[in-house]
Amino acid sequence: MLDKKSSEFLEELLITPSPTGYESGGQKLWMDYLSEFTDKVEADAYGSAVAKLTTSSDVMTVMLEAHADEIGMVVQHISDEGFIYLNKLGGSDSTIARAKRVFIHGKEGRVTGVVGNTAIHLQDKKNGGGKQPEWKDIFVDIGAESKEEALEMVQIGDPVTYTDEVEYLNDEIITARALDNRIGGFAIAQVMKRLASVRKDLKVNVIALNSVQEEVGGFGARMMSYRHMPDAAIVTDVTHATDSPGIDSREHGLVKLGKGPTVQHGGANHPAVVAHIESAAEANKIDIQHEATSVRTGTDTDSIFYQRTGIPSALVSVPIRYMHSPVETASLNDLEKMIELMTESVLAMAPDQTFTTL
Ligand SMILES: [Zn+2]
């Protein structure tokens, strides 16, 4: 299980808002942490960050990737009465937005608001009141009496996040806002820490990349993988645990919480990299689950694998329930196993490792 310092780092990452396009808070923490045990840490213009462990100039380089951003909302409009209308940043779900507390991250600091929820007694049921709202129906009350008063605290374009923080349901199960994908950034940091502690066994160069702007199209990963052009990539993100009520496994497959990280097959996932990860799992007795992708992985893997002349890539994921909600829920055992899986996959790579299908 995680040691105290690691758990503290995870919790700090989770409570530091990093909505898409505004990731600098989380990225600073991540870079600080990684600078303690890696050879070099740097960021690009848009704020994607890399940390490097360099073994030699004539061995292959593997990249470990996660995305740093979380979904959120953005201030779209302020009414004359001082109510704030939102739009989504990434795939936020308007149907769960009402009756929540939010932080608006303004230039002058954080402003607390509540998302208005018309009382059940007052809902205009005939005209759609109480039905599943769209973003245009969602408004935030920050206690301002007018547009002018609201504008003293917030402005159009300020990012917004839910206030929810970290809780544990028991020793194993963690729930928080933004487990997607702060646990990925945490995982690659832990992998680098472990690799740094067994430096003599490491035969390849390793770059950990924590990318911005995944939730709106995988843009940070695209910029940074083009820049660094590794010989292979292992990407980590969260995936859907489909073992809570109401999900049809015939349509979505069956992935269970607490039964290990998943390895994905198909699409951008290079069969030889997938096979390498599966053999590392087998050699180290790490239980894994399998999932299939039909067209796209829906992760940064899609942005990385086709850069320049191609980067053999594979996706490993931590299952979470209730993705893209403020109560995302994961198993710390799955997280621990995924860190082990990535660490062992890198340690099993040879200096001249190549991945081909023919
Ligand atoms: Zn994600």
Residues whose N, C-alpha, C, O or C-beta is under 5 A from the ligand:
A	BS01	ZN	D180 N181 D237 V238
